[in-house]
Amino acid sequence: MKTKFDFEGENSTFSTIYIVRFLFPNKRRLKLMPASPTRKSPKSDFLNRIGSALALATALSASANLKAGVAQGADPVVVMQTTRGTMAIRVYASMAPKTASNFLDLVSRGFYDGKTFHRVESWCIQGGCPFGNGQGSFTDPDTGQTRYIPLEINRKLGHYAPGVVAMARSSNPNSASCQFYILKKAMPQLNGQYAVFGGVIQGLNTIYGIGPGDRIIHAEIASNGGGDNQSSSETNQNPRQGSGQEPTPTPSQGGGSGF
């Protein structure tokens, strides 16, 4: 075996290594050339320490966010499978209890299974109508009566971002029943007019893929929380249900249609 070394002062550095070995009668040569080790400079050591500090800060932040997510996980989550994909909706039972209870009851009954998204706008999708045309409400089979819920507004919930889930209604503020809408973009002008009760936490892309006639295959309550209070930055948009016609949008709605 023959080896060549290069030396620099007191620090020996392998610049190249040639190893010649005769393994067979034909004296086959193997040539190995590992990369040369480099010496760390004070500057690189300082940058490495900064990188380590930033990595630690990022890890601590991620841990804090995870704990916050666990704390916010107390409210129920509904998983909704559609013909365009699946989405998960956190239902704010602690912040909009009446509206949330109505929605969760309908989900547990299987009411939404097979229902279509009859309305698709640039800013929202709307579904949950038993007739598929926006004119229907939920009739309680036990009483034979149409169920309506009073308008429930929580000032901590608003139409501030895509994924906000709210109840559709007619011009009567207390006419929400079973139809709901999900925002594709922020619509803060709807705040205080429609009951926001949930937010999409997974599958937001599914919303943008839904078109008229797409339907809910199945909806179920995936987890039941304890109702701990939680913050929300969701957005909502307001579809009006059962009015028979679409109201003309106001200028403040930027061309989006009302409900």
Short mmCIF file of the C-alpha atoms (twelve columns), coordinates in Angstrom:
data_MODEL
# 
_entry.id   MODEL 
# 
loop_
_atom_site.group_PDB 
_atom_site.id 
_atom_site.type_symbol 
_atom_site.label_atom_id 
_atom_site.label_alt_id 
_atom_site.label_comp_id 
_atom_site.label_asym_id 
_atom_site.label_seq_id 
_atom_site.Cartn_x 
_atom_site.Cartn_y 
_atom_site.Cartn_z 
_atom_site.pdbx_PDB_model_num 
ATOM 1   C CA . MET A 1   0.000   0.000   0.000   1 
ATOM 2   C CA . LYS A 2   1.242   3.497   -0.880  1 
ATOM 3   C CA . THR A 3   -0.175  6.647   0.718   1 
ATOM 4   C CA . LYS A 4   0.547   10.334  0.024   1 
ATOM 5   C CA . PHE A 5   0.035   13.079  2.673   1 
ATOM 6   C CA . ASP A 6   0.238   16.870  2.525   1 
ATOM 7   C CA . PHE A 7   1.060   18.798  5.716   1 
ATOM 8   C CA . GLU A 8   0.404   22.427  6.630   1 
ATOM 9   C CA . GLY A 9   2.294   23.607  9.721   1 
ATOM 10  C CA . GLU A 10  1.206   21.795  12.873  1 
ATOM 11  C CA . ASN A 11  -2.184  20.810  11.467  1 
ATOM 12  C CA . SER A 12  -2.078  17.876  9.134   1 
ATOM 13  C CA . THR A 13  -4.722  17.910  6.432   1 
ATOM 14  C CA . PHE A 14  -5.448  15.136  4.013   1 
ATOM 15  C CA . SER A 15  -5.603  16.817  0.625   1 
ATOM 16  C CA . THR A 16  -5.619  13.560  -1.291  1 
ATOM 17  C CA . ILE A 17  -5.211  9.920   -0.487  1 
ATOM 18  C CA . TYR A 18  -4.207  7.362   -3.043  1 
ATOM 19  C CA . ILE A 19  -4.464  3.754   -2.098  1 
ATOM 20  C CA . VAL A 20  -3.068  1.154   -4.336  1 
ATOM 21  C CA . ARG A 21  -3.802  -2.385  -3.497  1 
ATOM 22  C CA . PHE A 22  -3.045  -5.471  -5.420  1 
ATOM 23  C CA . LEU A 23  -6.046  -7.642  -4.815  1 
ATOM 24  C CA . PHE A 24  -5.749  -9.862  -7.824  1 
ATOM 25  C CA . PRO A 25  -2.976  -11.054 -10.097 1 
ATOM 26  C CA . ASN A 26  -3.859  -8.353  -12.638 1 
ATOM 27  C CA . LYS A 27  -2.981  -5.677  -10.046 1 
ATOM 28  C CA . ARG A 28  -6.401  -3.921  -10.167 1 
ATOM 29  C CA . ARG A 29  -6.144  -0.331  -8.813  1 
ATOM 30  C CA . LEU A 30  -8.660  1.294   -6.482  1 
ATOM 31  C CA . LYS A 31  -8.528  5.106   -6.167  1 
ATOM 32  C CA . LEU A 32  -10.224 6.786   -3.203  1 
ATOM 33  C CA . MET A 33  -10.318 10.587  -2.879  1 
ATOM 34  C CA . PRO A 34  -12.205 11.744  0.228   1 
ATOM 35  C CA . ALA A 35  -12.995 15.422  0.680   1 
ATOM 36  C CA . SER A 36  -10.459 17.399  2.633   1 
ATOM 37  C CA . PRO A 37  -11.407 18.354  6.191   1 
ATOM 38  C CA . THR A 38  -11.597 22.103  6.740   1 
ATOM 39  C CA . ARG A 39  -10.667 24.079  9.792   1 
ATOM 40  C CA . LYS A 40  -13.411 26.065  11.583  1 
ATOM 41  C CA . SER A 41  -12.902 29.789  11.657  1 
ATOM 42  C CA . PRO A 42  -14.108 32.000  14.538  1 
ATOM 43  C CA . LYS A 43  -16.676 33.506  12.145  1 
ATOM 44  C CA . SER A 44  -18.177 30.163  11.183  1 
ATOM 45  C CA . ASP A 45  -18.314 29.128  14.835  1 
ATOM 46  C CA . PHE A 46  -20.214 32.331  15.676  1 
ATOM 47  C CA . LEU A 47  -22.706 31.735  12.833  1 
ATOM 48  C CA . ASN A 48  -23.222 28.167  13.982  1 
ATOM 49  C CA . ARG A 49  -24.084 29.401  17.468  1 
ATOM 50  C CA . ILE A 50  -26.607 31.872  16.035  1 
ATOM 51  C CA . GLY A 51  -28.153 29.089  13.965  1 
ATOM 52  C CA . SER A 52  -28.458 26.887  17.034  1 
ATOM 53  C CA . ALA A 53  -30.121 29.693  18.998  1 
ATOM 54  C CA . LEU A 54  -32.635 30.313  16.198  1 
ATOM 55  C CA . ALA A 55  -33.394 26.609  15.958  1 
ATOM 56  C CA . LEU A 56  -34.034 26.486  19.701  1 
ATOM 57  C CA . ALA A 57  -36.339 29.512  19.530  1 
ATOM 58  C CA . THR A 58  -38.274 27.929  16.668  1 
ATOM 59  C CA . ALA A 59  -38.657 24.686  18.596  1 
ATOM 60  C CA . LEU A 60  -39.940 26.517  21.679  1 
ATOM 61  C CA . SER A 61  -42.423 28.473  19.563  1 
ATOM 62  C CA . ALA A 62  -43.675 25.303  17.891  1 
ATOM 63  C CA . SER A 63  -44.125 23.693  21.291  1 
ATOM 64  C CA . ALA A 64  -46.143 26.676  22.535  1 
ATOM 65  C CA . ASN A 65  -48.345 26.577  19.447  1 
ATOM 66  C CA . LEU A 66  -48.906 22.860  19.916  1 
ATOM 67  C CA . LYS A 67  -50.008 23.396  23.510  1 
ATOM 68  C CA . ALA A 68  -52.339 26.172  22.369  1 
ATOM 69  C CA . GLY A 69  -53.779 23.849  19.756  1 
ATOM 70  C CA . VAL A 70  -54.459 21.228  22.384  1 
ATOM 71  C CA . ALA A 71  -56.198 23.815  24.542  1 
ATOM 72  C CA . GLN A 72  -58.323 24.889  21.576  1 
ATOM 73  C CA . GLY A 73  -59.127 21.281  20.798  1 
ATOM 74  C CA . ALA A 74  -61.871 21.150  23.428  1 
ATOM 75  C CA . ASP A 75  -64.679 22.081  21.005  1 
ATOM 76  C CA . PRO A 76  -66.106 19.336  18.759  1 
ATOM 77  C CA . VAL A 77  -64.755 18.609  15.291  1 
ATOM 78  C CA . VAL A 78  -66.994 17.530  12.421  1 
ATOM 79  C CA . VAL A 79  -65.421 15.660  9.514   1 
ATOM 80  C CA . MET A 80  -67.318 16.246  6.293   1 
ATOM 81  C CA . GLN A 81  -66.641 14.066  3.269   1 
ATOM 82  C CA . THR A 82  -67.687 15.627  -0.029  1 
ATOM 83  C CA . THR A 83  -67.492 14.659  -3.684  1 
ATOM 84  C CA . ARG A 84  -64.462 16.968  -3.924  1 
ATOM 85  C CA . GLY A 85  -62.596 15.854  -0.841  1 
ATOM 86  C CA . THR A 86  -62.772 15.926  2.939   1 
ATOM 87  C CA . MET A 87  -62.719 18.850  5.354   1 
ATOM 88  C CA . ALA A 88  -62.649 19.116  9.141   1 
ATOM 89  C CA . ILE A 89  -64.728 21.805  10.840  1 
ATOM 90  C CA . ARG A 90  -64.199 22.872  14.422  1 
ATOM 91  C CA . VAL A 91  -67.565 23.786  15.911  1 
ATOM 92  C CA . TYR A 92  -67.396 26.542  18.507  1 
ATOM 93  C CA . ALA A 93  -69.821 25.082  20.999  1 
ATOM 94  C CA . SER A 94  -68.329 27.232  23.748  1 
ATOM 95  C CA . MET A 95  -68.776 30.493  21.862  1 
ATOM 96  C CA . ALA A 96  -71.995 29.942  19.899  1 
ATOM 97  C CA . PRO A 97  -73.736 27.202  21.908  1 
ATOM 98  C CA . LYS A 98  -77.243 27.389  20.407  1 
ATOM 99  C CA . THR A 99  -76.094 27.500  16.805  1 
ATOM 100 C CA . ALA A 100 -73.441 24.853  17.383  1 
ATOM 101 C CA . SER A 101 -75.920 22.547  19.142  1 
ATOM 102 C CA . ASN A 102 -78.316 22.785  16.207  1 
ATOM 103 C CA . PHE A 103 -75.578 21.966  13.679  1 
ATOM 104 C CA . LEU A 104 -74.192 19.075  15.730  1 
ATOM 105 C CA . ASP A 105 -77.662 17.607  16.184  1 
ATOM 106 C CA . LEU A 106 -78.238 17.662  12.417  1 
ATOM 107 C CA . VAL A 107 -74.862 16.021  11.828  1 
ATOM 108 C CA . SER A 108 -75.597 13.284  14.390  1 
ATOM 109 C CA . ARG A 109 -78.961 12.617  12.687  1 
ATOM 110 C CA . GLY A 110 -77.231 12.130  9.332   1 
ATOM 111 C CA . PHE A 111 -79.283 15.010  7.960   1 
ATOM 112 C CA . TYR A 112 -76.479 16.431  5.830   1 
ATOM 113 C CA . ASP A 113 -75.576 13.145  4.140   1 
ATOM 114 C CA . GLY A 114 -76.366 13.440  0.433   1 
ATOM 115 C CA . LYS A 115 -77.187 17.154  0.558   1 
ATOM 116 C CA . THR A 116 -75.822 19.293  -2.271  1 
ATOM 117 C CA . PHE A 117 -73.930 22.567  -2.376  1 
ATOM 118 C CA . HIS A 118 -76.577 24.417  -4.322  1 
ATOM 119 C CA . ARG A 119 -74.854 27.771  -4.241  1 
ATOM 120 C CA . VAL A 120 -71.265 28.477  -5.230  1 
ATOM 121 C CA . GLU A 121 -69.988 32.042  -5.311  1 
ATOM 122 C CA . SER A 122 -66.552 33.592  -5.611  1 
ATOM 123 C CA . TRP A 123 -66.616 34.233  -1.874  1 
ATOM 124 C CA . CYS A 124 -68.517 31.243  -0.442  1 
ATOM 125 C CA . ILE A 125 -70.181 27.887  -0.874  1 
ATOM 126 C CA . GLN A 126 -73.592 27.109  0.615   1 
ATOM 127 C CA . GLY A 127 -75.281 23.793  1.297   1 
ATOM 128 C CA . GLY A 128 -77.533 21.829  3.615   1 
ATOM 129 C CA . CYS A 129 -80.873 22.522  1.920   1 
ATOM 130 C CA . PRO A 130 -83.166 19.459  1.958   1 
ATOM 131 C CA . PHE A 131 -84.574 20.473  -1.449  1 
ATOM 132 C CA . GLY A 132 -81.245 21.392  -3.020  1 
ATOM 133 C CA . ASN A 133 -82.472 24.804  -4.133  1 
ATOM 134 C CA . GLY A 134 -81.990 27.029  -1.084  1 
ATOM 135 C CA . GLN A 135 -85.694 27.000  -0.158  1 
ATOM 136 C CA . GLY A 136 -85.752 24.294  2.466   1 
ATOM 137 C CA . SER A 137 -85.521 24.100  6.248   1 
ATOM 138 C CA . PHE A 138 -85.247 21.265  8.748   1 
ATOM 139 C CA . THR A 139 -88.495 19.701  9.937   1 
ATOM 140 C CA . ASP A 140 -88.163 17.853  13.222  1 
ATOM 141 C CA . PRO A 141 -89.627 14.369  12.643  1 
ATOM 142 C CA . ASP A 142 -90.567 14.094  16.325  1 
ATOM 143 C CA . THR A 143 -92.739 17.199  16.313  1 
ATOM 144 C CA . GLY A 144 -93.477 17.782  12.655  1 
ATOM 145 C CA . GLN A 145 -92.453 21.390  13.190  1 
ATOM 146 C CA . THR A 146 -89.862 23.393  11.286  1 
ATOM 147 C CA . ARG A 147 -86.910 24.178  13.490  1 
ATOM 148 C CA . TYR A 148 -85.584 27.718  13.477  1 
ATOM 149 C CA . ILE A 149 -82.872 29.079  15.730  1 
ATOM 150 C CA . PRO A 150 -82.497 32.667  16.936  1 
ATOM 151 C CA . LEU A 151 -79.642 34.768  15.582  1 
ATOM 152 C CA . GLU A 152 -76.636 34.210  17.846  1 
ATOM 153 C CA . ILE A 153 -73.794 36.714  17.512  1 
ATOM 154 C CA . ASN A 154 -70.497 36.406  19.337  1 
ATOM 155 C CA . ARG A 155 -68.316 39.473  18.800  1 
ATOM 156 C CA . LYS A 156 -65.208 37.311  19.079  1 
ATOM 157 C CA . LEU A 157 -66.238 35.472  15.925  1 
ATOM 158 C CA . GLY A 158 -66.288 37.195  12.569  1 
ATOM 159 C CA . HIS A 159 -66.028 36.842  8.819   1 
ATOM 160 C CA . TYR A 160 -62.328 37.599  8.768   1 
ATOM 161 C CA . ALA A 161 -60.775 34.725  6.791   1 
ATOM 162 C CA . PRO A 162 -61.404 31.819  4.424   1 
ATOM 163 C CA . GLY A 163 -62.887 28.782  6.123   1 
ATOM 164 C CA . VAL A 164 -65.338 30.548  8.426   1 
ATOM 165 C CA . VAL A 165 -68.587 28.604  8.774   1 
ATOM 166 C CA . ALA A 166 -71.878 30.382  9.474   1 
ATOM 167 C CA . MET A 167 -75.622 29.816  9.236   1 
ATOM 168 C CA . ALA A 168 -77.611 30.919  6.210   1 
ATOM 169 C CA . ARG A 169 -80.951 32.576  6.725   1 
ATOM 170 C CA . SER A 170 -83.653 34.671  5.049   1 
ATOM 171 C CA . SER A 171 -84.218 38.360  5.678   1 
ATOM 172 C CA . ASN A 172 -85.657 37.347  9.038   1 
ATOM 173 C CA . PRO A 173 -82.693 37.312  11.460  1 
ATOM 174 C CA . ASN A 174 -84.187 34.376  13.372  1 
ATOM 175 C CA . SER A 175 -84.863 32.126  10.363  1 
ATOM 176 C CA . ALA A 176 -81.666 30.040  10.296  1 
ATOM 177 C CA . SER A 177 -82.432 26.335  10.268  1 
ATOM 178 C CA . CYS A 178 -80.114 23.888  8.498   1 
ATOM 179 C CA . GLN A 179 -78.353 25.667  5.645   1 
ATOM 180 C CA . PHE A 180 -74.809 26.853  6.221   1 
ATOM 181 C CA . TYR A 181 -72.088 28.565  4.224   1 
ATOM 182 C CA . ILE A 182 -68.295 28.518  4.234   1 
ATOM 183 C CA . LEU A 183 -66.226 31.532  3.248   1 
ATOM 184 C CA . LYS A 184 -63.626 31.503  0.502   1 
ATOM 185 C CA . LYS A 185 -62.371 34.944  1.490   1 
ATOM 186 C CA . ALA A 186 -62.810 37.512  4.235   1 
ATOM 187 C CA . MET A 187 -66.188 39.276  4.345   1 
ATOM 188 C CA . PRO A 188 -66.096 41.477  7.461   1 
ATOM 189 C CA . GLN A 189 -69.107 43.466  6.213   1 
ATOM 190 C CA . LEU A 190 -71.230 40.485  7.227   1 
ATOM 191 C CA . ASN A 191 -70.184 40.661  10.875  1 
ATOM 192 C CA . GLY A 192 -73.081 40.994  13.286  1 
ATOM 193 C CA . GLN A 193 -75.616 39.841  10.700  1 
ATOM 194 C CA . TYR A 194 -75.068 36.087  10.520  1 
ATOM 195 C CA . ALA A 195 -74.198 33.522  13.146  1 
ATOM 196 C CA . VAL A 196 -70.625 32.292  12.870  1 
ATOM 197 C CA . PHE A 197 -70.248 28.968  14.638  1 
ATOM 198 C CA . GLY A 198 -67.251 27.165  13.194  1 
ATOM 199 C CA . GLY A 199 -64.087 27.176  11.130  1 
ATOM 200 C CA . VAL A 200 -62.389 24.783  8.727   1 
ATOM 201 C CA . ILE A 201 -59.192 23.477  10.320  1 
ATOM 202 C CA . GLN A 202 -58.274 20.954  7.623   1 
ATOM 203 C CA . GLY A 203 -59.144 20.561  3.943   1 
ATOM 204 C CA . LEU A 204 -59.494 24.219  3.048   1 
ATOM 205 C CA . ASN A 205 -58.539 23.417  -0.556  1 
ATOM 206 C CA . THR A 206 -61.654 21.259  -0.797  1 
ATOM 207 C CA . ILE A 207 -63.795 24.385  -0.520  1 
ATOM 208 C CA . TYR A 208 -62.247 25.949  -3.607  1 
ATOM 209 C CA . GLY A 209 -62.818 22.784  -5.635  1 
ATOM 210 C CA . ILE A 210 -66.546 22.495  -4.903  1 
ATOM 211 C CA . GLY A 211 -68.922 23.438  -7.713  1 
ATOM 212 C CA . PRO A 212 -72.720 23.599  -8.031  1 
ATOM 213 C CA . GLY A 213 -74.197 20.144  -7.554  1 
ATOM 214 C CA . ASP A 214 -71.291 18.719  -5.585  1 
ATOM 215 C CA . ARG A 215 -72.607 17.083  -2.465  1 
ATOM 216 C CA . ILE A 216 -71.865 16.004  1.071   1 
ATOM 217 C CA . ILE A 217 -71.290 12.264  1.092   1 
ATOM 218 C CA . HIS A 218 -71.156 11.920  4.854   1 
ATOM 219 C CA . ALA A 219 -70.676 14.108  7.916   1 
ATOM 220 C CA . GLU A 220 -69.894 12.885  11.402  1 
ATOM 221 C CA . ILE A 221 -68.689 14.195  14.746  1 
ATOM 222 C CA . ALA A 222 -65.103 13.010  14.975  1 
ATOM 223 C CA . SER A 223 -64.408 14.326  18.476  1 
ATOM 224 C CA . ASN A 224 -66.423 15.802  21.296  1 
ATOM 225 C CA . GLY A 225 -64.734 18.489  23.351  1 
ATOM 226 C CA . GLY A 226 -65.373 19.912  26.743  1 
ATOM 227 C CA . GLY A 227 -66.307 23.304  25.368  1 
ATOM 228 C CA . ASP A 228 -63.315 25.225  26.738  1 
ATOM 229 C CA . ASN A 229 -63.151 28.784  25.528  1 
ATOM 230 C CA . GLN A 230 -60.913 29.412  22.567  1 
ATOM 231 C CA . SER A 231 -59.882 32.230  20.322  1 
ATOM 232 C CA . SER A 232 -60.884 32.365  16.692  1 
ATOM 233 C CA . SER A 233 -59.837 34.385  13.661  1 
ATOM 234 C CA . GLU A 234 -62.144 32.707  11.183  1 
ATOM 235 C CA . THR A 235 -64.130 34.470  8.519   1 
ATOM 236 C CA . ASN A 236 -67.791 34.008  7.741   1 
ATOM 237 C CA . GLN A 237 -70.050 34.835  4.953   1 
ATOM 238 C CA . ASN A 238 -73.775 34.986  5.092   1 
ATOM 239 C CA . PRO A 239 -76.065 33.067  2.834   1 
ATOM 240 C CA . ARG A 240 -79.752 33.736  3.277   1 
ATOM 241 C CA . GLN A 241 -81.946 30.719  3.116   1 
ATOM 242 C CA . GLY A 242 -85.586 30.258  2.329   1 
ATOM 243 C CA . SER A 243 -86.134 33.759  0.968   1 
ATOM 244 C CA . GLY A 244 -87.022 32.564  -2.512  1 
ATOM 245 C CA . GLN A 245 -84.709 35.029  -4.199  1 
ATOM 246 C CA . GLU A 246 -81.224 36.447  -3.820  1 
ATOM 247 C CA . PRO A 247 -81.107 40.023  -2.491  1 
ATOM 248 C CA . THR A 248 -79.101 42.549  -4.461  1 
ATOM 249 C CA . PRO A 249 -75.624 42.888  -2.915  1 
ATOM 250 C CA . THR A 250 -74.737 46.184  -1.343  1 
ATOM 251 C CA . PRO A 251 -71.688 48.145  -2.594  1 
ATOM 252 C CA . SER A 252 -69.835 47.299  0.622   1 
ATOM 253 C CA . GLN A 253 -69.945 43.636  -0.307  1 
ATOM 254 C CA . GLY A 254 -67.679 44.253  -3.251  1 
ATOM 255 C CA . GLY A 255 -69.955 42.534  -5.740  1 
ATOM 256 C CA . GLY A 256 -70.471 39.422  -3.614  1 
ATOM 257 C CA . SER A 257 -74.063 38.281  -3.414  1 
ATOM 258 C CA . GLY A 258 -75.998 38.385  -0.179  1 
ATOM 259 C CA . PHE A 259 -78.149 35.645  1.278   1 
# 
